[in-house]
Amino acid sequence: MSRGPYEGDQFRSLDDTRALPDNYRPATSDDVPEGRACGNCIFFNEDKLDSEGRAFCERWDDYVAGGQYCNAWEPREDDDQSRAVDLSPPAYMMAAARRGLEYYEQGRGGDGLVDRTISEARAIVAGNVSPDKWVRMAGWIARHLVDLDSPAADPESDAYPSPGVVAHLLWGSGPSKRGAERALAYAMGVVDRIEDENEGRAQGESVKKLETRTNLTEIEVREDSDGMTFEGYAAVFDSDSQPLPFIERIKRGAFTRSLKSRNNVFFYWNHDSGQVLGSTRAGTLQLREDDRGLKVSATLPNTTLGRDVAELVRTNVIDSLSFGFSTVKDSWDESGNRRTLESVRLHEVSLTPVPAYEGTAGSASVRGLDKIAQRADVDAEGLATTLLKIEEGEDISIEEKSLVSKVLETLAPEPETEDVEDNSDAEGLALLMLKKKKLELLEALHG
């Protein structure tokens, strides 16, 4: 039976008669961008030809002429070497996973599939792939290329798709050897770029799987006879992250296994392995889990960097901790948009200005910014953008500085006399005052 999983940009039933899209037309048409044709599209499989010499299109499951074109055209990987390090899967891998899920729901996946493969396929469809998945994906595709040599892997076979084809699709791979090799090359490229980016921050296979998350927290620095002591939380359990683009939560106990292993964990400034503040092996960094999350305690070195960091934390210029990890076990919900870290290997913790989790200080006051902006008669988006610039140490314009000043001048007297039902305005004002102090210190540092 002929098959075709798409209709326009949506999947249609795999039992429908295959049909090319309405926008399938000659590449010489006036509305087709120059240089684009089926013949140089990533879905064009020249290894499979029909009796008329047309190649098999892996997007539409039909044979097409090289001189034609449709709106689903994508460049071949060898035509686009300028990708930055990006964990999101390309459209053809998302399409493959979506097709694999439809086959799976029809009972065509065989008996060897596990729940994790299905949940991660949903995540691929949603555009979410973790570094750990990219590493496993590259290895899995390389090991299972031979599965696509079976007779049932041929689209013309009555037994198509084979369980091997369905598995390849669920992993974001292609239904053919050529498509799988293309996906393998892409996955290996992502892994190589991750490894280059993380060089020096982890060892062995973990270099390729390293991820980082940041948490806005309450940080305490105190001077005593032993030096400067630093304490705070690098992670908070059961708290939603900001969009990564997916939402992530850390399960209670996620660090237990790693902490028991007694692997050396470094304490860095902003994930820079050249700016070390301490380590567990040196005894200057202590890590433990409590009911709240991963608590960090460290003795800052009596160096220029250590003293500078202490001052930045003491004056609330820096108020976020981050941790670098590789995934041991995670899970995704059915939408593919929510991830839970169940067990991770911890490699490093860092002080950094940008939060990814909102489980501690600051979250309530941020939610009150819209109300504050309305009362001060300023643009809420402009206010949020300005505060973000201040948080990250960027220069702001005279207009942006005036905006913050207007808010402070308008709202500062009011909390003492106005009876309000909640404290969101007061908390928001406190945040603005904190940002103002940060701005003043940053201007002094830049000056």
Secondary structure, DSSP 8 states (H G I E B T S, - for coil): -----EETTEE--TTS-----TT-EETTSTTS-TT--GGGBTTEEEEEE-TTS-EEETTTTEEE-TTEE-TT--B-GGG-----S--S--HHHHHHHHHHHHHHHTT-S-S---HHHHHHHHHHHTT---HHHHHHHHHHHHHHGGGGGSGGGSTTSTT-S-HHHHHHHHTT--SSHHHHHHHHHHHHHHHHHHHHHTBTTB-TTHHHH-EEEEEE---EEEEETTEEEEEEEEEETT--B--SSSEEEE-TTTTHHHHHHT---EEEETTEEEEEEEETTTTSEEEEE-SSEEEEEEEE-SSHHHHHHHHHHHTTS--EEEEEEEEEEEEE-TTS-EEEEEEEEEEEEEE-S--SB-SSTTHHHHHTHHHHHHHHTS-HHHHHHHHHHHHTT----HHHHHHHHHHHHHHTTGGGT---SSSHHHHHHHHHHHHHHHHHHHHHHH-
